[in-house]
Amino acid sequence: MKKNTFLYLLFMNIFLLLCLFLEIIKTRWQFSQEYENNAYLKVANNKLIEINFNLKTEYHHLSSPAKVERHAKESLKMVEITKVTNINYEK
């Protein structure tokens, strides 16, 4: 009877160790996946920062006063006022 109990406890210990090893392997795999995901997110964040910088630069370039003035002169045919003229309306 002692031998059967001893074998039963031995197999239970082996089974528990196997479960623990599988859990350790699963946890390490999850850590590696999270590390790769973190690295991918850092790369994606750097790309988005670069795109954001380019868009801000383009926005400031397009809304600069010189650009607006050139658009007004060329497209809208506006002229710069050089001297002031007063118009008096008589009734």
HUTA-V173294 format. One record per backbone hydrogen bond with DSSP energy under -0.5 kcal/mol. CO is the residue of the C=O (numbers start at 0). NH is the residue of the N-H. If there is no record, write none. Layout:
[[CO NH] [CO NH]]
This chain:
[[0 4] [1 5] [2 6] [3 7] [4 8] [5 9] [6 10] [7 11] [8 12] [9 13] [10 14] [11 15] [12 16] [13 17] [14 18] [15 19] [16 20] [17 21] [18 22] [19 23] [20 24] [21 25] [22 26] [23 27] [24 28] [25 29] [26 30] [27 31] [28 32] [29 33] [30 34] [31 35] [32 36] [33 37] [34 38] [35 39] [36 40] [37 41] [38 42] [39 43] [40 44] [41 45] [42 46] [43 47] [44 48] [45 49] [46 50] [47 51] [48 52] [49 53] [50 54] [51 55] [52 56] [53 57] [54 58] [55 59] [56 60] [57 61] [58 62] [60 63] [63 67] [64 68] [65 69] [66 70] [67 71] [68 72] [69 73] [70 74] [70 75] [71 77] [85 87] [86 88] [87 89]]
